[in-house]
């Protein structure tokens, strides 16, 4: 039995060309870089490290799109890199916020 409502049964993870992951990845990476660049004044090392990691992960997303054969393996890899971009940014923002919060007291 296959359940079409399962997360792993989505078209973005089964039949997509990967273009949607490139488009959404571009938007996400741009937002993440913009957020991290606004935080450079609070913790430059963490912010610039985050920017570098986001850019590297975005390049990785592009490499996966064009280097891995079409199919669910490529799409799951692209989705994972997409999630990693968000996770790296979240970790950097939390670290910067924690250091800024600590310097208040």
VOSE-678297 format. One record per atom (N, C-alpha, C, CB): residue in one letter; atom name; x, y, z. Coordinates in steps of 0.02 Angstrom, whole numbers, plus 32768, in hexadecimal, padded with zeros to 4 digits. Atoms other than C-alpha are relative to their C-alpha. Last residue first. Glycine has a CB too. Example, Ala and Ser with C-alpha at 12.3 -4.5 7.8 and 13.67 -1.06 7.14 Angstrom:
BEGIN
<residuo s&atomo N&X 7FD6&Y 7FC5&Z 7FFD>
<residuo s&atomo CA&X 82AC&Y 7FCB&Z 8165>
<residuo s&atomo C&X 7FD9&Y 8037&Z 8025>
<residuo s&atomo CB&X 8014&Y 8017&Z 7FB9>
<residuo a&atomo N&X 802D&Y 7FC5&Z 8000>
<residuo a&atomo CA&X 8267&Y 7F1F&Z 8186>
<residuo a&atomo C&X 802D&Y 803C&Z 8000>
<residuo a&atomo CB&X 7FCE&Y 8001&Z 803E>
***
This chain:
BEGIN
<residuo x&atomo N&X 8000&Y 8002&Z 7FB7>
<residuo x&atomo CA&X 84AC&Y 8822&Z 863C>
<residuo x&atomo C&X 8041&Y 8009&Z 801C>
<residuo x&atomo CB&X 7FE4&Y 7FC2&Z 801A>
<residuo x&atomo N&X 802D&Y 7FCE&Z 7FE3>
<residuo x&atomo CA&X 8499&Y 885A&Z 8589>
<residuo x&atomo C&X 8005&Y 8004&Z 804C>
<residuo x&atomo CB&X 7FB8&Y 7FF1&Z 7FEC>
<residuo x&atomo N&X 7FDC&Y 7FC1&Z 7FF7>
<residuo x&atomo CA&X 8533&Y 87FD&Z 854B>
<residuo x&atomo C&X 7FD4&Y 8037&Z 801D>
<residuo x&atomo CB&X 801D&Y 8017&Z 7FBF>
<residuo x&atomo N&X 7FD0&Y 8005&Z 7FC9>
<residuo x&atomo CA&X 84E0&Y 8756&Z 8569>
<residuo x&atomo C&X 8025&Y 8041&Z 800D>
<residuo x&atomo CB&X 8031&Y 7FCA&Z 7FF1>
<residuo x&atomo N&X 8028&Y 8002&Z 7FC2>
<residuo x&atomo CA&X 844C&Y 8784&Z 84FA>
<residuo x&atomo C&X 802F&Y 7FFF&Z 803C>
<residuo x&atomo CB&X 7FD0&Y 7FC3&Z 8001>
<residuo x&atomo N&X 8019&Y 7FBB&Z 7FF6>
<residuo x&atomo CA&X 84C2&Y 87B5&Z 846C>
<residuo x&atomo C&X 7FD8&Y 8004&Z 8041>
<residuo x&atomo CB&X 7FD4&Y 8016&Z 7FC4>
<residuo x&atomo N&X 7FC7&Y 7FD6&Z 7FED>
<residuo x&atomo CA&X 8520&Y 8710&Z 847D>
<residuo x&atomo C&X 7FEA&Y 8048&Z 800C>
<residuo x&atomo CB&X 8036&Y 7FFD&Z 7FCB>
<residuo x&atomo N&X 7FE9&Y 8013&Z 7FBE>
<residuo x&atomo CA&X 847E&Y 86AE&Z 8480>
<residuo x&atomo C&X 803A&Y 802A&Z 8017>
<residuo x&atomo CB&X 8014&Y 7FB7&Z 8001>
<residuo x&atomo N&X 8030&Y 7FE6&Z 7FCF>
<residuo x&atomo CA&X 8438&Y 870C&Z 83EC>
<residuo x&atomo C&X 8015&Y 7FF0&Z 8047>
<residuo x&atomo CB&X 7FBA&Y 7FE2&Z 7FF3>
<residuo x&atomo N&X 7FF7&Y 7FB7&Z 7FFE>
<residuo x&atomo CA&X 84D5&Y 86EB&Z 8387>
<residuo x&atomo C&X 7FD1&Y 801F&Z 8033>
<residuo x&atomo CB&X 7FF5&Y 801F&Z 7FBB>
<residuo x&atomo N&X 7FBF&Y 7FF2&Z 7FE1>
<residuo x&atomo CA&X 84D1&Y 8632&Z 83B2>
<residuo x&atomo C&X 800B&Y 804B&Z 8007>
<residuo x&atomo CB&X 8039&Y 7FE1&Z 7FD6>
<residuo x&atomo N&X 8006&Y 8011&Z 7FB9>
<residuo x&atomo CA&X 8416&Y 8626&Z 838C>
<residuo x&atomo C&X 8042&Y 8010&Z 8024>
<residuo x&atomo CB&X 7FED&Y 7FB6&Z 8009>
<residuo x&atomo N&X 8029&Y 7FCB&Z 7FE1>
<residuo x&atomo CA&X 842E&Y 8682&Z 82E6>
<residuo x&atomo C&X 7FF8&Y 7FF3&Z 804B>
<residuo x&atomo CB&X 7FBB&Y 8003&Z 7FDE>
<residuo x&atomo N&X 7FD9&Y 7FC2&Z 7FFC>
<residuo x&atomo CA&X 84BE&Y 860F&Z 82B7>
<residuo x&atomo C&X 7FD9&Y 8037&Z 8022>
<residuo x&atomo CB&X 8016&Y 8016&Z 7FBB>
<residuo x&atomo N&X 7FCC&Y 800A&Z 7FCD>
<residuo x&atomo CA&X 845B&Y 8571&Z 82E2>
<residuo x&atomo C&X 8029&Y 8041&Z 8009>
<residuo x&atomo CB&X 802F&Y 7FC5&Z 7FED>
<residuo x&atomo N&X 8020&Y 8000&Z 7FBE>
<residuo x&atomo CA&X 83C5&Y 85AE&Z 827F>
<residuo x&atomo C&X 8033&Y 7FFA&Z 8038>
<residuo x&atomo CB&X 7FCD&Y 7FC7&Z 8005>
<residuo x&atomo N&X 8013&Y 7FBB&Z 7FF0>
<residuo x&atomo CA&X 8430&Y 85D9&Z 81E9>
<residuo x&atomo C&X 7FE0&Y 8004&Z 8045>
<residuo x&atomo CB&X 7FD0&Y 801A&Z 7FCB>
<residuo x&atomo N&X 7FC2&Y 7FDA&Z 7FF4>
<residuo x&atomo CA&X 8483&Y 852E&Z 81EA>
<residuo x&atomo C&X 7FEF&Y 8048&Z 8013>
<residuo x&atomo CB&X 802D&Y 7FFF&Z 7FC2>
<residuo x&atomo N&X 7FE6&Y 8013&Z 7FBF>
<residuo x&atomo CA&X 83D8&Y 84DA&Z 81FB>
<residuo x&atomo C&X 803F&Y 8027&Z 8012>
<residuo x&atomo CB&X 800F&Y 7FB5&Z 8001>
<residuo x&atomo N&X 802A&Y 7FE2&Z 7FCC>
<residuo x&atomo CA&X 838A&Y 8539&Z 816A>
<residuo x&atomo C&X 801D&Y 7FF1&Z 8045>
<residuo x&atomo CB&X 7FB8&Y 7FE6&Z 7FFB>
<residuo x&atomo N&X 7FF8&Y 7FB7&Z 8005>
<residuo x&atomo CA&X 8419&Y 850F&Z 80F5>
<residuo x&atomo C&X 7FD9&Y 8022&Z 8037>
<residuo x&atomo CB&X 7FE9&Y 8019&Z 7FBA>
<residuo x&atomo N&X 7FC0&Y 7FEF&Z 7FE0>
<residuo x&atomo CA&X 8418&Y 845A&Z 8134>
<residuo x&atomo C&X 800D&Y 804C&Z 7FFD>
<residuo x&atomo CB&X 8039&Y 7FDA&Z 7FDF>
<residuo x&atomo N&X 800A&Y 7FFF&Z 7FB8>
<residuo x&atomo CA&X 835F&Y 844B&Z 8107>
<residuo x&atomo C&X 803F&Y 8014&Z 8026>
<residuo x&atomo CB&X 7FE9&Y 7FBC&Z 8018>
<residuo x&atomo N&X 802D&Y 7FC8&Z 7FF3>
<residuo x&atomo CA&X 8384&Y 847B&Z 8053>
<residuo x&atomo C&X 7FF4&Y 8007&Z 804B>
<residuo x&atomo CB&X 7FBD&Y 7FF6&Z 7FDB>
<residuo x&atomo N&X 7FD5&Y 7FC5&Z 8003>
<residuo x&atomo CA&X 8416&Y 8401&Z 8053>
<residuo x&atomo C&X 7FD7&Y 803F&Z 800E>
<residuo x&atomo CB&X 8024&Y 8005&Z 7FBB>
<residuo x&atomo N&X 7FD6&Y 8001&Z 7FC4>
<residuo x&atomo CA&X 839F&Y 8378&Z 808C>
<residuo x&atomo C&X 802F&Y 803C&Z 8002>
<residuo x&atomo CB&X 8029&Y 7FBF&Z 8001>
<residuo x&atomo N&X 8029&Y 7FEC&Z 7FC7>
<residuo x&atomo CA&X 831E&Y 83A6&Z 8009>
<residuo x&atomo C&X 8029&Y 8002&Z 8040>
<residuo x&atomo CB&X 7FC4&Y 7FCF&Z 8008>
<residuo x&atomo N&X 800C&Y 7FB8&Z 8006>
<residuo x&atomo CA&X 83A4&Y 839E&Z 7F83>
<residuo x&atomo C&X 7FD5&Y 801A&Z 8039>
<residuo x&atomo CB&X 7FDE&Y 800F&Z 7FBD>
<residuo x&atomo N&X 7FC1&Y 7FDE&Z 7FF1>
<residuo x&atomo CA&X 83DD&Y 82F3&Z 7FBF>
<residuo x&atomo C&X 7FF7&Y 804C&Z 7FFD>
<residuo x&atomo CB&X 8038&Y 7FEA&Z 7FD0>
<residuo x&atomo N&X 7FF8&Y 8004&Z 7FB7>
<residuo x&atomo CA&X 8329&Y 82B6&Z 7FC2>
<residuo x&atomo C&X 8040&Y 8022&Z 8015>
<residuo x&atomo CB&X 7FFF&Y 7FB5&Z 8018>
<residuo x&atomo N&X 8031&Y 7FD3&Z 7FE2>
<residuo x&atomo CA&X 8311&Y 82F5&Z 7F10>
<residuo x&atomo C&X 8005&Y 7FFF&Z 804C>
<residuo x&atomo CB&X 7FBA&Y 7FED&Z 7FEA>
<residuo x&atomo N&X 7FEB&Y 7FBA&Z 800B>
<residuo x&atomo CA&X 83B2&Y 82A4&Z 7ED1>
<residuo x&atomo C&X 7FD1&Y 8030&Z 8024>
<residuo x&atomo CB&X 8001&Y 8010&Z 7FB4>
<residuo x&atomo N&X 7FC1&Y 7FF6&Z 7FDB>
<residuo x&atomo CA&X 8387&Y 81FC&Z 7F1F>
<residuo x&atomo C&X 8018&Y 8048&Z 7FFA>
<residuo x&atomo CB&X 8036&Y 7FCF&Z 7FE7>
<residuo x&atomo N&X 800F&Y 7FED&Z 7FBB>
<residuo x&atomo CA&X 82D3&Y 8209&Z 7EE0>
<residuo x&atomo C&X 803F&Y 800B&Z 802A>
<residuo x&atomo CB&X 7FD5&Y 7FCA&Z 8021>
<residuo x&atomo N&X 8024&Y 8031&Z 7FD9>
<residuo x&atomo CA&X 8305&Y 820C&Z 7E2C>
<residuo x&atomo C&X 7FF9&Y 8016&Z 8048>
<residuo x&atomo CB&X 8025&Y 7FBD&Z 7FFE>
<residuo x&atomo N&X 8045&Y 7FF1&Z 7FED>
<residuo x&atomo CA&X 8373&Y 8265&Z 7DB0>
<residuo x&atomo C&X 7FE0&Y 7FC6&Z 8027>
<residuo x&atomo CB&X 7FD7&Y 800F&Z 7FC2>
<residuo x&atomo N&X 8032&Y 8015&Z 8031>
<residuo x&atomo CA&X 842C&Y 8238&Z 7DB4>
<residuo x&atomo C&X 7FB9&Y 8010&Z 8018>
<residuo x&atomo CB&X 8006&Y 7FB5&Z 7FF2>
<residuo x&atomo N&X 8020&Y 803E&Z 7FED>
<residuo x&atomo CA&X 849A&Y 829D&Z 7E29>
<residuo x&atomo C&X 7FC9&Y 7FF0&Z 7FCD>
<residuo x&atomo CB&X 7FE1&Y 8005&Z 8049>
<residuo x&atomo N&X 7FD1&Y 8037&Z 7FFE>
<residuo x&atomo CA&X 8514&Y 831E&Z 7DE5>
<residuo x&atomo C&X 7FDF&Y 7FBC&Z 800F>
<residuo x&atomo CB&X 8035&Y 800D&Z 8032>
<residuo x&atomo N&X 7FE4&Y 800F&Z 8042>
<residuo x&atomo CA&X 84A2&Y 83AC&Z 7DAB>
<residuo x&atomo C&X 802F&Y 7FC4&Z 7FFF>
<residuo x&atomo CB&X 8025&Y 803C&Z 7FE8>
<residuo x&atomo N&X 8032&Y 7FFC&Z 8036>
<residuo x&atomo CA&X 842A&Y 83BD&Z 7E3D>
<residuo x&atomo C&X 801E&Y 7FEA&Z 7FBD>
<residuo x&atomo CB&X 7FE5&Y 8047&Z 7FF9>
<residuo x&atomo N&X 802B&Y 803C&Z 7FFC>
<residuo x&atomo CA&X 84AA&Y 8380&Z 7EBD>
<residuo x&atomo C&X 7FCF&Y 8000&Z 7FC5>
<residuo x&atomo CB&X 7FDA&Y 7FFE&Z 8043>
<residuo x&atomo N&X 7FD8&Y 8039&Z 8015>
<residuo x&atomo CA&X 8525&Y 8405&Z 7E84>
<residuo x&atomo C&X 7FD7&Y 7FC0&Z 8000>
<residuo x&atomo CB&X 803E&Y 7FF8&Z 802D>
<residuo x&atomo N&X 7FF9&Y 7FFD&Z 8049>
<residuo x&atomo CA&X 84A1&Y 848D&Z 7E90>
<residuo x&atomo C&X 8028&Y 7FC5&Z 7FE5>
<residuo x&atomo CB&X 8023&Y 8041&Z 7FEC>
<residuo x&atomo N&X 8042&Y 800D&Z 801C>
<residuo x&atomo CA&X 8474&Y 845A&Z 7F41>
<residuo x&atomo C&X 8002&Y 8000&Z 7FB4>
<residuo x&atomo CB&X 7FCD&Y 8035&Z 8019>
<residuo x&atomo N&X 800B&Y 8048&Z 7FFC>
<residuo x&atomo CA&X 852C&Y 8452&Z 7F6D>
<residuo x&atomo C&X 7FBD&Y 7FEC&Z 7FE4>
<residuo x&atomo CB&X 8006&Y 7FE9&Z 8047>
<residuo x&atomo N&X 7FD8&Y 801B&Z 8038>
<residuo x&atomo CA&X 853F&Y 8506&Z 7F2F>
<residuo x&atomo C&X 7FF9&Y 7FB3&Z 7FFF>
<residuo x&atomo CB&X 804B&Y 8015&Z 8007>
<residuo x&atomo N&X 8025&Y 7FEF&Z 803D>
<residuo x&atomo CA&X 84B0&Y 8531&Z 7FA5>
<residuo x&atomo C&X 8026&Y 7FE6&Z 7FC2>
<residuo x&atomo CB&X 7FF5&Y 804C&Z 7FFB>
<residuo x&atomo N&X 8038&Y 802F&Z 8006>
<residuo x&atomo CA&X 8508&Y 84D3&Z 8031>
<residuo x&atomo C&X 7FD7&Y 800F&Z 7FC2>
<residuo x&atomo CB&X 7FD3&Y 8004&Z 803F>
<residuo x&atomo N&X 7FE5&Y 8042&Z 8012>
<residuo x&atomo CA&X 85A8&Y 8534&Z 8013>
<residuo x&atomo C&X 7FC8&Y 7FCD&Z 7FF8>
<residuo x&atomo CB&X 8032&Y 7FE9&Z 8036>
<residuo x&atomo N&X 7FEB&Y 7FFC&Z 8046>
<residuo x&atomo CA&X 8549&Y 85DA&Z 8012>
<residuo x&atomo C&X 801C&Y 7FBC&Z 7FE9>
<residuo x&atomo CB&X 8036&Y 8038&Z 7FF6>
<residuo x&atomo N&X 803D&Y 7FFC&Z 8028>
<residuo x&atomo CA&X 84F1&Y 85AD&Z 80B4>
<residuo x&atomo C&X 8012&Y 8002&Z 7FB6>
<residuo x&atomo CB&X 7FD7&Y 803F&Z 8012>
<residuo x&atomo N&X 801F&Y 8042&Z 8001>
<residuo x&atomo CA&X 8595&Y 8575&Z 8103>
<residuo x&atomo C&X 7FC0&Y 8000&Z 7FD5>
<residuo x&atomo CB&X 7FEF&Y 7FEA&Z 8047>
<residuo x&atomo N&X 7FD7&Y 802E&Z 8029>
<residuo x&atomo CA&X 85EF&Y 8615&Z 80D2>
<residuo x&atomo C&X 7FE1&Y 7FBB&Z 7FFB>
<residuo x&atomo CB&X 8047&Y 7FFB&Z 801F>
<residuo x&atomo N&X 8007&Y 7FEC&Z 8046>
<residuo x&atomo CA&X 8561&Y 8681&Z 8113>
<residuo x&atomo C&X 8028&Y 7FD1&Z 7FD3>
<residuo x&atomo CB&X 8019&Y 8049&Z 7FF6>
<residuo x&atomo N&X 8042&Y 8014&Z 8018>
<residuo x&atomo CA&X 855E&Y 8620&Z 81B6>
<residuo x&atomo C&X 7FF5&Y 8011&Z 7FB7>
<residuo x&atomo CB&X 7FCB&Y 8021&Z 802A>
<residuo x&atomo N&X 7FFC&Y 8049&Z 8007>
<residuo x&atomo CA&X 8619&Y 8634&Z 81CD>
<residuo x&atomo C&X 7FBD&Y 7FE6&Z 7FE6>
<residuo x&atomo CB&X 8012&Y 7FDE&Z 8044>
<residuo x&atomo N&X 7FDB&Y 800D&Z 803F>
<residuo x&atomo CA&X 8604&Y 86EE&Z 81AB>
<residuo x&atomo C&X 8008&Y 7FB5&Z 7FF4>
<residuo x&atomo CB&X 8044&Y 8022&Z 8001>
<residuo x&atomo N&X 8028&Y 7FEA&Z 803A>
<residuo x&atomo CA&X 857D&Y 86FA&Z 8230>
<residuo x&atomo C&X 8022&Y 7FF0&Z 7FBE>
<residuo x&atomo CB&X 7FF1&Y 804B&Z 8005>
<residuo x&atomo N&X 8039&Y 802E&Z 8008>
<residuo x&atomo CA&X 85D9&Y 8692&Z 82B2>
<residuo x&atomo C&X 7FD8&Y 8012&Z 7FC1>
<residuo x&atomo CB&X 7FD2&Y 8000&Z 803E>
<residuo x&atomo N&X 7FE5&Y 8042&Z 8011>
<residuo x&atomo CA&X 867B&Y 86F2&Z 829D>
<residuo x&atomo C&X 7FC8&Y 7FCF&Z 7FF2>
<residuo x&atomo CB&X 802E&Y 7FE6&Z 8039>
<residuo x&atomo N&X 7FE7&Y 8007&Z 8044>
<residuo x&atomo CA&X 8627&Y 879C&Z 8294>
<residuo x&atomo C&X 8018&Y 7FBA&Z 7FEC>
<residuo x&atomo CB&X 8039&Y 802F&Z 7FF6>
<residuo x&atomo N&X 7FD0&Y 8037&Z 7FF9>
<residuo x&atomo CA&X 85BF&Y 878E&Z 8332>
<residuo x&atomo C&X 801C&Y 7FF0&Z 7FBA>
<residuo x&atomo CB&X 7FDE&Y 7FBF&Z 8020>
<residuo x&atomo N&X 8005&Y 801E&Z 7FBC>
<residuo x&atomo CA&X 8552&Y 8826&Z 8351>
<residuo x&atomo C&X 8033&Y 7FC9&Z 800C>
<residuo x&atomo CB&X 7FBB&Y 7FE4&Z 800A>
<residuo x&atomo N&X 7FE9&Y 7FD1&Z 7FCD>
<residuo x&atomo CA&X 8583&Y 8891&Z 82BB>
<residuo x&atomo C&X 8000&Y 7FE3&Z 8046>
<residuo x&atomo CB&X 7FD6&Y 803E&Z 7FFF>
<residuo x&atomo N&X 7FB6&Y 7FFE&Z 7FFF>
<residuo x&atomo CA&X 8574&Y 87FF&Z 8243>
<residuo x&atomo C&X 801A&Y 802D&Z 8037>
<residuo x&atomo CB&X 801A&Y 8017&Z 7FBC>
<residuo x&atomo N&X 7FE8&Y 8012&Z 7FBD>
<residuo x&atomo CA&X 84BC&Y 87E7&Z 8272>
<residuo x&atomo C&X 804D&Y 8002&Z 8005>
<residuo x&atomo CB&X 7FE8&Y 7FBB&Z 8013>
<residuo x&atomo N&X 8017&Y 7FCD&Z 7FD1>
<residuo x&atomo CA&X 8474&Y 8842&Z 81DB>
<residuo x&atomo C&X 801A&Y 7FF4&Z 8046>
<residuo x&atomo CB&X 7FB4&Y 8003&Z 8000>
<residuo x&atomo N&X 7FDA&Y 7FC2&Z 800B>
<residuo x&atomo CA&X 84E2&Y 87D6&Z 816C>
<residuo x&atomo C&X 7FE9&Y 8038&Z 802E>
<residuo x&atomo CB&X 7FFA&Y 8016&Z 7FB7>
<residuo x&atomo N&X 7FBE&Y 8006&Z 7FE1>
<residuo x&atomo CA&X 8498&Y 8739&Z 81BB>
<residuo x&atomo C&X 802A&Y 803F&Z 7FF6>
<residuo x&atomo CB&X 8025&Y 7FC3&Z 7FE4>
<residuo x&atomo N&X 8008&Y 8000&Z 7FB7>
<residuo x&atomo CA&X 83E6&Y 876E&Z 8192>
<residuo x&atomo C&X 8045&Y 7FFE&Z 8022>
<residuo x&atomo CB&X 7FD6&Y 7FC4&Z 8017>
<residuo x&atomo N&X 8014&Y 7FBC&Z 7FEB>
<residuo x&atomo CA&X 8413&Y 879C&Z 80DF>
<residuo x&atomo C&X 7FFA&Y 8004&Z 804C>
<residuo x&atomo CB&X 7FBD&Y 8013&Z 7FDE>
<residuo x&atomo N&X 7FC5&Y 7FD5&Z 8005>
<residuo x&atomo CA&X 8472&Y 86F8&Z 80C7>
<residuo x&atomo C&X 7FEF&Y 8047&Z 8016>
<residuo x&atomo CB&X 801C&Y 8000&Z 7FB7>
<residuo x&atomo N&X 7FD1&Y 8013&Z 7FCB>
<residuo x&atomo CA&X 83DD&Y 8696&Z 8107>
<residuo x&atomo C&X 803E&Y 802B&Z 8000>
<residuo x&atomo CB&X 8013&Y 7FB6&Z 7FF9>
<residuo x&atomo N&X 801B&Y 7FE8&Z 7FC0>
<residuo x&atomo CA&X 8362&Y 86F4&Z 8098>
<residuo x&atomo C&X 8031&Y 7FF1&Z 8039>
<residuo x&atomo CB&X 7FBC&Y 7FDF&Z 800F>
<residuo x&atomo N&X 7FFD&Y 7FB6&Z 8001>
<residuo x&atomo CA&X 83CE&Y 86DA&Z 7FFE>
<residuo x&atomo C&X 7FE6&Y 801D&Z 8042>
<residuo x&atomo CB&X 7FD7&Y 801C&Z 7FC5>
<residuo x&atomo N&X 7FBA&Y 7FEC&Z 7FF7>
<residuo x&atomo CA&X 83E9&Y 8622&Z 8028>
<residuo x&atomo C&X 8006&Y 804C&Z 8002>
<residuo x&atomo CB&X 802C&Y 7FE2&Z 7FC9>
<residuo x&atomo N&X 7FEC&Y 800D&Z 7FBB>
<residuo x&atomo CA&X 832E&Y 8606&Z 803F>
<residuo x&atomo C&X 8047&Y 8018&Z 800D>
<residuo x&atomo CB&X 7FFA&Y 7FB6&Z 8010>
<residuo x&atomo N&X 8024&Y 7FD2&Z 7FD4>
<residuo x&atomo CA&X 8300&Y 865A&Z 7F9A>
<residuo x&atomo C&X 8017&Y 7FF8&Z 8048>
<residuo x&atomo CB&X 7FB4&Y 7FF6&Z 7FFA>
<residuo x&atomo N&X 7FE7&Y 7FBD&Z 800E>
<residuo x&atomo CA&X 8386&Y 85FD&Z 7F3A>
<residuo x&atomo C&X 7FE0&Y 8034&Z 802E>
<residuo x&atomo CB&X 7FF5&Y 8013&Z 7FB6>
<residuo x&atomo N&X 7FBD&Y 7FFC&Z 7FE2>
<residuo x&atomo CA&X 8359&Y 8559&Z 7F8D>
<residuo x&atomo C&X 801F&Y 8044&Z 7FF6>
<residuo x&atomo CB&X 802D&Y 7FCB&Z 7FE4>
<residuo x&atomo N&X 800B&Y 7FF4&Z 7FB9>
<residuo x&atomo CA&X 82A2&Y 8575&Z 7F5E>
<residuo x&atomo C&X 8043&Y 8006&Z 8026>
<residuo x&atomo CB&X 7FD7&Y 7FC7&Z 801E>
<residuo x&atomo N&X 8022&Y 7FBF&Z 7FF7>
<residuo x&atomo CA&X 82D1&Y 8589&Z 7EA8>
<residuo x&atomo C&X 7FF7&Y 8010&Z 804A>
<residuo x&atomo CB&X 7FBD&Y 7FFF&Z 7FDC>
<residuo x&atomo N&X 7FD1&Y 7FCB&Z 8012>
<residuo x&atomo CA&X 8352&Y 84FC&Z 7EA8>
<residuo x&atomo C&X 7FE0&Y 8044&Z 800C>
<residuo x&atomo CB&X 8017&Y 7FFA&Z 7FB5>
<residuo x&atomo N&X 7FCF&Y 7FFC&Z 7FCA>
<residuo x&atomo CA&X 82DE&Y 8487&Z 7F07>
<residuo x&atomo C&X 8033&Y 8036&Z 7FF3>
<residuo x&atomo CB&X 8023&Y 7FBC&Z 800A>
<residuo x&atomo N&X 8021&Y 7FE1&Z 7FC7>
<residuo x&atomo CA&X 8251&Y 84AE&Z 7E8C>
<residuo x&atomo C&X 8030&Y 8007&Z 803B>
<residuo x&atomo CB&X 7FC3&Y 7FD7&Z 8016>
<residuo x&atomo N&X 8002&Y 7FB8&Z 800A>
<residuo x&atomo CA&X 82C5&Y 8488&Z 7DFA>
<residuo x&atomo C&X 7FE0&Y 8024&Z 803C>
<residuo x&atomo CB&X 7FDA&Y 8011&Z 7FC1>
<residuo x&atomo N&X 7FD1&Y 7FE0&Z 7FD2>
<residuo x&atomo CA&X 82EA&Y 83DB&Z 7E3D>
<residuo x&atomo C&X 7FFF&Y 804B&Z 7FFA>
<residuo x&atomo CB&X 8045&Y 7FE6&Z 7FF5>
<residuo x&atomo N&X 7FBF&Y 7FF9&Z 8023>
<residuo x&atomo CA&X 829B&Y 8382&Z 7DA9>
<residuo x&atomo C&X 8035&Y 801D&Z 802E>
<residuo x&atomo CB&X 7FF8&Y 802C&Z 7FC2>
<residuo x&atomo N&X 7FEA&Y 7FBD&Z 8012>
<residuo x&atomo CA&X 820D&Y 8349&Z 7E1A>
<residuo x&atomo C&X 8042&Y 7FFE&Z 7FDA>
<residuo x&atomo CB&X 8007&Y 802C&Z 803E>
<residuo x&atomo N&X 8000&Y 7FF7&Z 8048>
<residuo x&atomo CA&X 81CC&Y 8296&Z 7E18>
<residuo x&atomo C&X 8019&Y 8044&Z 7FE8>
<residuo x&atomo CB&X 7FBB&Y 7FF6&Z 7FE6>
<residuo x&atomo N&X 8005&Y 803D&Z 8029>
<residuo x&atomo CA&X 81E6&Y 824C&Z 7EC5>
<residuo x&atomo C&X 8007&Y 800D&Z 7FB5>
<residuo x&atomo CB&X 7FBF&Y 7FDE&Z 800C>
<residuo x&atomo N&X 7FCE&Y 8032&Z 7FED>
<residuo x&atomo CA&X 8219&Y 82C9&Z 7F4A>
<residuo x&atomo C&X 7FFE&Y 7FC2&Z 7FD5>
<residuo x&atomo CB&X 7FF6&Y 7FEC&Z 8048>
<residuo x&atomo N&X 7FBF&Y 7FDE&Z 7FF9>
<residuo x&atomo CA&X 81C3&Y 8366&Z 7F0A>
<residuo x&atomo C&X 8037&Y 7FCF&Z 8013>
<residuo x&atomo CB&X 7FFB&Y 8038&Z 8034>
<residuo x&atomo N&X 7FE1&Y 7FF9&Z 8042>
<residuo x&atomo CA&X 8133&Y 82F7&Z 7ECE>
<residuo x&atomo C&X 8045&Y 8020&Z 8005>
<residuo x&atomo CB&X 7FD3&Y 8029&Z 7FD3>
<residuo x&atomo N&X 800A&Y 7FBF&Z 8021>
<residuo x&atomo CA&X 810F&Y 82C9&Z 7F82>
<residuo x&atomo C&X 8024&Y 8002&Z 7FBC>
<residuo x&atomo CB&X 8018&Y 8039&Z 802D>
<residuo x&atomo N&X 8025&Y 800A&Z 803E>
<residuo x&atomo CA&X 810D&Y 8210&Z 7FB0>
<residuo x&atomo C&X 7FF3&Y 8041&Z 7FDA>
<residuo x&atomo CB&X 7FBE&Y 7FDD&Z 800E>
<residuo x&atomo N&X 7FD2&Y 801C&Z 8032>
<residuo x&atomo CA&X 8195&Y 821E&Z 8036>
<residuo x&atomo C&X 7FDE&Y 7FF4&Z 7FBC>
<residuo x&atomo CB&X 801E&Y 7FC0&Z 8019>
<residuo x&atomo N&X 7FCE&Y 7FCD&Z 8011>
<residuo x&atomo CA&X 8125&Y 8291&Z 809C>
<residuo x&atomo C&X 802E&Y 7FE7&Z 7FC8>
<residuo x&atomo CB&X 8029&Y 8014&Z 803D>
<residuo x&atomo N&X 7FC1&Y 8005&Z 7FDB>
<residuo x&atomo CA&X 8098&Y 8213&Z 8099>
<residuo x&atomo C&X 8032&Y 8034&Z 7FE7>
<residuo x&atomo CB&X 801F&Y 7FB9&Z 7FF8>
<residuo x&atomo N&X 7FF9&Y 7FC7&Z 7FD3>
<residuo x&atomo CA&X 7FF4&Y 8251&Z 804F>
<residuo x&atomo C&X 8040&Y 7FFD&Z 802A>
<residuo x&atomo CB&X 7FC4&Y 8005&Z 802E>
<residuo x&atomo N&X 7FEA&Y 7FC4&Z 8024>
<residuo x&atomo CA&X 7FFC&Y 81DE&Z 7FB8>
<residuo x&atomo C&X 8008&Y 803D&Z 802C>
<residuo x&atomo CB&X 7FCF&Y 8011&Z 7FCA>
<residuo x&atomo N&X 802A&Y 7FC9&Z 7FE9>
<residuo x&atomo CA&X 7FF6&Y 8145&Z 802A>
<residuo x&atomo C&X 8018&Y 8040&Z 7FDE>
<residuo x&atomo CB&X 8004&Y 8007&Z 804F>
<residuo x&atomo N&X 7FDD&Y 7FC0&Z 8000>
<residuo x&atomo CA&X 803C&Y 80AD&Z 7FD6>
<residuo x&atomo C&X 7FCE&Y 8036&Z 8013>
<residuo x&atomo CB&X 8021&Y 800E&Z 7FBC>
<residuo x&atomo N&X 802A&Y 7FC5&Z 8000>
<residuo x&atomo CA&X 8000&Y 8000&Z 8000>
<residuo x&atomo C&X 802C&Y 803E&Z 8000>
<residuo x&atomo CB&X 7FD1&Y 8000&Z 803D>
***
